[in-house]
């Protein structure tokens, strides 16, 4: 087993790029272990609809990163109180979906700290029926990554706020997260630990479980390739939002001029069909507005730009444009 230093980077997009780079480009003759701590972020499962998982306005206001990972499973919140671990090994049919194999050494370390930790359900580590870790896997067919979280001292209030989804009436083919009763490992420790001290204890415990570890530092060329992967993939709207499965949204609100009822169809992050219904009165046919928004990226900034030259009075009467945009893309309806 080779332990890879991430040089203290806390940008989740860079850390996920590092993980994928190691998975796809490092020697298949070795197993690798990677630890990282992320800045406040929501990490979206590969097959999820991003907008179904996040409190969009809260995330935007608080500069919380939104990043899609390559593995499946549900959305999770990361911050400086959460330690992430990743085992990168050869693909093995018996190991795929065998979360017990990869969580067993972690659980042993937690037990040595006095926690009554155990694997529950398919892929969660729990203490006294409260979740302190979730895990996920991804395989290329030749290599696989098994990674997870360890909630040492995460701000659970932020978890609730950031994942408190308000976008209404979304129907999608994405895999919706199931929220569990979560807890911090710190609640069960007799002596408080910093994230750095906890990281070192887990690392030492894993050392004891395996053959002697080596520690590896990436070269400048390898870091350059990781940064390139981050820029080309993990920094992009297409990966983090546009990769969401096909979904439909129904949004309605009663204004002074009457009710406006929207049906929005989105595929690969772009509006493929936009329909407006309601009991309002306007001089221009709403078909013009529907056509204008069809083909636009389903993103607040792009929708706002598309509507900038439009006088909504022509279609609805006295409607505030900001309120209409909030109806199209906002969270309260």
VOGU-3710 file (C-alpha; in Angstrom, 3 decimals, decimal comma):
1> xxxxxxxxxx> 0,000/0,000/0,000  1,290/3,441/-0,932  0,006/6,499/0,910  -0,265/9,547/-1,354  0,168/12,983/0,197  -2,217/15,585/-1,196  -0,005/18,415/0,131  -2,776/19,796/2,310  -5,060/20,872/-0,544  -8,634/21,537/0,572
11> xxxxxxxxxx> -10,275/22,426/-2,752  -12,757/19,575/-3,374  -12,477/19,876/-7,141  -8,727/19,431/-6,963  -8,967/16,533/-4,502  -11,500/14,678/-6,642  -9,335/15,292/-9,695  -6,351/13,900/-7,788  -8,325/10,808/-6,831  -9,422/10,171/-10,416
21> xxxxxxxxxx> -5,944/10,813/-11,783  -4,416/8,242/-9,435  -7,166/5,781/-10,328  -6,597/6,088/-14,069  -2,870/6,729/-14,366  -0,931/5,258/-11,456  0,609/1,779/-11,645  -1,805/-1,140/-11,344  0,906/-3,052/-9,500  0,200/-1,106/-6,309
31> xxxxxxxxxx> -2,692/-0,252/-4,019  -3,004/3,364/-2,922  -4,458/5,235/0,028  -5,435/8,894/-0,156  -6,677/11,213/2,613  -8,081/14,699/2,082  -10,092/17,370/3,887  -12,343/19,646/1,847  -13,550/23,195/2,196  -17,347/23,473/2,699
41> xxxxxxxxxx> -18,846/21,615/-0,245  -21,610/19,316/-1,390  -20,372/16,263/-3,240  -23,025/14,940/-5,624  -23,291/11,278/-6,617  -22,601/10,423/-10,248  -26,224/9,601/-11,093  -27,978/12,372/-9,198  -29,862/15,465/-10,278  -27,866/18,246/-8,623
51> xxxxxxxxxx> -30,842/20,576/-8,116  -32,720/17,857/-6,220  -29,922/17,644/-3,676  -29,019/21,212/-2,757  -30,506/24,330/-1,215  -29,396/26,393/-4,195  -29,806/29,894/-2,752  -28,068/28,972/0,509  -25,219/27,302/-1,342  -24,736/30,347/-3,573
61> xxxxxxxxxx> -24,904/32,848/-0,705  -22,353/30,920/1,349  -19,884/30,030/-1,444  -20,258/26,305/-0,893  -18,622/24,230/-3,626  -20,855/21,918/-5,674  -18,934/19,021/-7,198  -20,053/15,804/-8,836  -17,940/12,737/-8,090  -17,373/9,720/-10,329
71> xxxxxxxxxx> -18,939/7,221/-7,911  -22,629/6,613/-7,309  -24,556/7,004/-4,074  -26,033/10,053/-2,417  -25,034/13,653/-1,841  -22,810/14,409/1,151  -21,653/17,594/2,840  -17,934/18,136/3,468  -16,162/20,723/5,582  -12,946/21,061/7,574
81> xxxxxxxxxx> -14,283/18,695/10,247  -14,673/15,802/7,826  -11,854/13,395/6,878  -12,162/11,669/3,513  -10,396/8,401/2,778  -9,923/6,648/-0,558  -8,580/3,169/-1,341  -7,522/2,676/-4,967  -7,011/-0,944/-5,958  -7,356/-3,363/-8,849
91> xxxxxxxxxx> -10,890/-4,192/-9,898  -12,147/-7,356/-8,289  -15,695/-8,605/-8,823  -15,742/-9,841/-5,242  -14,628/-6,468/-3,946  -17,080/-4,369/-5,958  -19,988/-3,521/-3,657  -18,125/-5,330/-0,870  -18,020/-2,320/1,429  -17,185/-4,510/4,406
101> xxxxxxxxxx> -13,746/-5,288/2,967  -12,740/-1,637/2,753  -14,498/-0,357/5,870  -13,270/-3,153/8,184  -9,804/-1,625/8,827  -11,363/1,821/9,319  -13,904/0,396/11,757  -11,121/-1,340/13,669  -9,328/1,978/14,086  -12,551/3,637/15,294
111> xxxxxxxxxx> -13,137/0,810/17,774  -9,609/1,315/19,114  -10,628/4,894/19,913  -13,479/3,597/22,041  -16,309/3,844/19,498  -18,845/1,077/19,053  -18,572/1,405/15,264  -20,051/-1,105/12,829  -21,089/-1,369/9,193  -24,859/-0,964/8,854
121> xxxxxxxxxx> -27,018/-1,351/5,802  -25,119/-1,469/2,552  -22,422/1,134/2,979  -22,724/3,204/6,178  -20,612/3,124/9,314  -22,722/3,810/12,392  -22,201/4,311/16,098  -25,244/3,644/18,285  -27,484/3,697/15,186  -26,220/7,097/14,080
131> xxxxxxxxxx> -24,299/7,486/10,823  -20,731/8,761/11,131  -19,503/7,628/7,699  -20,821/6,897/4,229  -18,934/5,077/1,493  -19,156/4,664/-2,285  -17,320/2,884/-5,102  -16,453/3,296/-8,759  -14,762/0,884/-11,149  -13,137/1,433/-14,530
141> xxxxxxxxxx> -13,245/-2,317/-15,141  -9,527/-2,592/-14,390  -9,123/-0,378/-11,354  -11,542/0,709/-8,639  -11,844/3,353/-5,970  -13,579/2,785/-2,636  -13,932/6,038/-0,748  -15,780/7,417/2,210  -16,241/10,145/4,774  -15,458/10,237/8,486
151> xxxxxxxxxx> -17,448/12,923/10,288  -15,168/14,001/13,100  -16,502/17,461/13,875  -18,599/18,606/10,922  -21,032/21,496/11,381  -24,253/19,482/11,299  -26,327/22,670/11,203  -24,677/23,508/7,899  -25,410/19,997/6,636  -29,109/20,559/7,281
161> xxxxxxxxxx> -29,141/24,009/5,678  -27,096/23,143/2,586  -29,037/19,945/1,874  -32,461/21,372/2,761  -33,853/21,189/-0,766  -36,530/23,738/-1,620  -36,816/23,382/-5,399  -40,362/22,096/-5,791  -42,020/19,458/-7,940  -38,981/17,996/-9,681
171> xxxxxxxxxx> -39,481/14,639/-11,338  -36,249/13,088/-12,518  -34,498/9,829/-13,246  -31,776/10,687/-10,746  -31,116/8,710/-7,573  -32,423/10,788/-4,667  -30,421/10,811/-1,447  -31,917/9,216/1,637  -31,166/11,327/4,687  -29,965/9,449/7,766
181> xxxxxxxxxx> -29,558/10,394/11,413  -25,969/11,590/11,466  -23,514/12,236/14,271  -19,974/13,423/14,724  -17,287/11,047/15,911  -16,274/13,730/18,415  -19,527/13,112/20,309  -18,283/9,626/21,219  -14,673/10,472/22,073  -13,501/10,887/25,658
191> xxxxxxxxxx> -10,712/13,226/24,571  -11,222/15,870/21,829  -9,153/15,498/18,682  -8,232/17,984/15,971  -8,758/16,839/12,397  -4,968/16,647/11,999  -4,550/14,434/15,081  -7,484/12,267/13,999  -6,001/11,892/10,521  -2,707/10,748/12,019
201> xxxxxxxxxx> -4,396/8,211/14,315  -6,405/6,731/11,448  -3,308/6,578/9,265  -1,274/4,854/11,984  -4,112/2,414/12,580  -4,257/1,542/8,891  -0,480/1,130/8,860  -0,893/-1,540/11,525  -3,450/-3,344/9,380  -1,260/-3,694/6,313
211> xxxxxxxxxx> 2,235/-4,295/5,090  4,583/-1,354/5,710  3,365/1,700/3,840  5,324/3,898/1,514  4,548/7,592/1,233  4,528/9,208/-2,198  4,683/12,861/-3,242  3,427/13,723/-6,710  5,884/15,248/-9,150  5,335/18,703/-10,615
221> xxxxxxxxxx> 4,321/17,068/-13,904  1,751/14,890/-12,148  0,293/17,847/-10,269  0,096/19,723/-13,568  -1,944/16,862/-15,034  -4,227/16,843/-11,964  -4,841/20,588/-12,327  -5,621/20,081/-16,008  -8,201/17,390/-15,168  -9,726/19,737/-12,593
231> xxxxxxxxxx> -10,002/22,547/-15,150  -11,393/20,364/-17,929  -13,868/18,412/-15,816  -14,437/19,258/-12,162  -14,502/23,035/-12,663  -17,168/22,832/-15,364  -20,892/23,466/-15,166  -21,461/20,621/-17,625  -20,005/18,062/-15,203  -21,438/19,406/-11,953
241> xxxxxxxxxx> -24,898/20,412/-13,187  -25,326/19,465/-16,828  -24,649/15,785/-16,183  -27,850/15,562/-14,163  -30,258/12,976/-15,591  -33,229/14,139/-17,644  -35,827/15,819/-15,424  -39,074/17,782/-15,496  -40,122/20,662/-13,275  -43,551/22,089/-12,591
251> xxxxxxxxxx> -43,561/25,535/-10,985  -46,607/27,669/-10,263  -47,290/30,900/-8,425  -50,200/33,291/-8,087  -49,320/36,889/-8,931  -51,645/39,911/-8,859  -52,244/39,400/-12,583  -53,234/35,750/-12,069  -51,551/32,378/-11,789  -48,530/31,437/-13,878
261> xxxxxxxxxx> -47,941/27,693/-14,214  -44,664/26,540/-15,806  -43,710/23,104/-17,164  -39,978/22,888/-17,820  -38,266/19,916/-19,434  -34,503/19,676/-18,983  -32,025/17,273/-20,547  -28,235/17,352/-20,127  -28,657/20,657/-18,322  -30,490/22,465/-21,145
271> xxxxxxxxxx> -34,161/23,399/-21,471  -35,592/21,189/-24,207  -39,203/22,310/-23,841  -40,797/25,187/-21,949  -44,558/25,603/-21,477  -46,492/28,443/-19,827  -50,065/28,079/-18,590  -52,265/30,267/-16,404  -55,219/32,613/-16,107  -53,317/35,858/-16,811
281> xxxxxxxxxx> -53,972/38,280/-19,673  -51,307/39,476/-22,099  -51,224/41,005/-25,554  -48,413/38,820/-26,949  -48,651/34,999/-27,250  -46,551/33,229/-24,617  -45,305/30,903/-27,380  -42,731/33,605/-28,188  -41,408/33,435/-24,629  -41,462/29,627/-24,653
291> xxxxxxxxxx> -39,360/29,547/-27,804  -36,927/32,111/-26,374  -36,135/29,922/-23,353  -36,005/26,612/-25,207  -32,376/25,639/-25,739  -31,095/27,862/-22,909  -28,881/26,290/-20,277  -30,924/25,659/-17,130  -28,865/28,037/-15,044  -29,899/31,220/-13,235
301> xxxxxxxxxx> -27,364/33,422/-15,003  -28,225/32,123/-18,485  -31,970/32,398/-17,924  -31,552/35,959/-16,655  -29,459/36,867/-19,713  -32,027/35,350/-22,104  -34,828/37,382/-20,517  -32,890/40,653/-20,271  -34,304/42,221/-23,476  -37,833/40,942/-22,791
311> xxxxxxxxxx> -40,661/43,138/-21,496  -42,803/40,668/-19,541  -45,726/43,110/-19,494  -46,321/42,115/-23,102  -47,010/38,543/-22,029  -48,477/38,743/-18,519  -49,204/42,344/-17,538  -47,526/43,767/-14,440  -45,078/41,035/-13,382  -41,746/41,749/-11,746
321> xxxxxxxxxx> -38,992/40,168/-13,850  -36,926/39,055/-10,842  -39,958/37,274/-9,398  -40,603/35,553/-12,709  -36,978/34,395/-12,953  -37,263/33,065/-9,403  -40,299/31,123/-10,523  -38,362/29,628/-13,441  -35,252/28,754/-11,431  -35,785/29,725/-7,797
331> xxx> -36,776/27,610/-4,841  -39,962/29,061/-3,396  -43,134/28,693/-5,384
//
